[in-house]
Amino acid sequence: MEVAWMYGIIGGLMIGCAAGVYLLINGRIMGASGIAGSLVDGTAKSARVERIAFLLGLMGVPALASLFVAIPTTHVTSNLPLLIVAGIMVGFGTRLGSGCTSGHGVCGMSRFSVRSIVATCVYIGAGVLVIVAARRMGVL
């Protein structure tokens, strides 16, 4: 029996728990783009080591888990220029929206932040529109 749907549930629980622990220990919202952005623009200052550790954990834990659990197949493109453009657009969007999916979607919505609820609806809606358009144009 295929249980791939469990990966989403387990991942969601892990992200939710991590966000709660981060908020309880640091008193700050776990927004990955804000954490990464503060390292890039130099505003992290005294929290630099903590934020680097967070980002290393964000990348390292899935790599470590892949040693013990089979990684589900994905449909990510191998088109490097497309991935670069997509990454730049996501970075621009997170700055424009003052946060990312972890900041608004996980932490903001759980606190019933109207701004985060609106932001989440906008980026989910934009994602749906882009996928529909890309499929109609034959890109996907």
LINUR-V866756 format. One record per backbone hydrogen bond with DSSP energy under -0.5 kcal/mol. CO is the residue of the C=O (numbers start at 0). NH is the residue of the N-H. Records with the same first field share a line. If there is no record, write none. Layout:
BEGIN
CO: NH / NH
END
This chain:
BEGIN
2: 5
3: 6 / 7
4: 8
5: 9
6: 10
7: 11
8: 12
9: 13
10: 14
11: 15
12: 16
13: 17
14: 18
15: 19
16: 20
17: 21
18: 22
19: 23
20: 24
21: 25 / 26 / 27
22: 26
28: 30
29: 31
30: 34
31: 35
32: 36
33: 37
34: 38
35: 39
36: 40
37: 41 / 42 / 43
43: 46
44: 47
46: 50
47: 51
48: 52
49: 53
50: 54
51: 55
52: 56
53: 57
54: 58
55: 59
56: 60
58: 62
59: 63
60: 64
61: 65
63: 66
64: 67 / 68
77: 79
78: 82
79: 83
80: 84
81: 85
82: 86
83: 87
84: 88
85: 89
86: 90
87: 91
88: 92
89: 93
90: 94
91: 95
92: 96
93: 98
94: 97
99: 103 / 104
100: 104 / 105
101: 106
102: 107
103: 108
105: 109
106: 110
107: 110 / 112
108: 111
111: 113
112: 116
113: 117
114: 118
115: 119
116: 120
117: 121
118: 122
119: 123
120: 124
121: 125
122: 126
123: 127
124: 128
125: 129
126: 130
127: 131
128: 132
129: 133
130: 134
131: 135
132: 136
133: 137 / 138 / 139
134: 137
END
